[in-house]
């Protein structure tokens, strides 16, 4: 059995995406934040970070009157940011979505 936690810690490729959403509508409040560890640290990566934030924001903007569930929002954040970063960097960081309802 593979120990995923030691694999992640040894590679230190972690991206935390923090999104604040309105609890009643599920719509984003402001722009998501991106926190990295061992990934996207240099000045040249600032454009990539901004692009990843834009991708995260687009992923959680939804149409309709119903609020999206927190689990769905987390899945959308993780999938879209993971796919984008993998495509752009050819690396696969662990993407941890955090959704704060206000």
N, C-alpha and C positions, 0 to 999 in steps of 0.2 A: 504494500500500500504506500502510495506516495504522500509525503508530508508537504502539502502546498504552502503552509505558513513559512517553512524554512526556505522554500524556493523563492518566495516573494521577498523575504527579508534579506536573503543573500544577494538578490539582484537590485534591490532598492529602487525599483521603477514603480513608483506609486504616484497616482494623480487623484486628488480629492476634488470633486466638483460639488460646490455648495450653492443650492438654489433656494431662494425664498419665494414662496407662493402664497397667494390669498387663500385662506382656509375655506371660504365659501364658494369661490369661483374656480380655484385651481390655477388661476393665471399668475404668471411671474410678477414679482414685485422687484423691480430693478434688474440689474444684470447678475448672472451667476458669478461666483468667484472660483478661481482655480488655484489649488495649492499643490505643489509638486515636491517630491523627494527623489533625488538622484535622476531627475528627468527634466529637460527644458530649463536649465539653469542659467544659460548665457544670455547676453544681450541680444544676440542674433535670433534667439528663440522667442523674443517678445511678440513678434508678429504671429508666430505659431500659437502662442498662448492666447492672444486676442482672437485669432481665428477659431480656436477651440471653444472659447467663451461664446462666440457668435453661434457656433454649431449647437452648443448646449442650450442657448436661449431659443433657437429655432425648434429644437427638439421638444421643448416643453410648452411652446405656444400652441394652443389648440383652439379649434373653433367649436362653437356650440354653447349651449346653456349649462350643460352638466359639468361639474367639477371632476377632473381626473383624480383617480385614487393615488395616494402617495406611492404605493408600490409600482404603479404604472409609470409615474413620473420618474422614479428612480431607474426603472428598466430603460426608459427612453434616453435618459441622461447617459447611463453607462454604455448602452449600445452605440449611440451616435458618437460620443466622444472617443470611445475605444476604436471604432472603425476609422474615424478621422485620423487619430494619432498613429494608428498602425499603418494606414495608407501613406501618410506624410513622412513618417520617420523610419519605417520598416522595423520598428520595435513595438513590443506589446506590453505596455505598463498595466498594472492593476489599477482600474478606475473604480473609485469608491464614491458613489453618489450619496449626497446628504441633502434631504429636503426639509426645510424649516417652514412650517405653516404659521402665518400670522393673521 
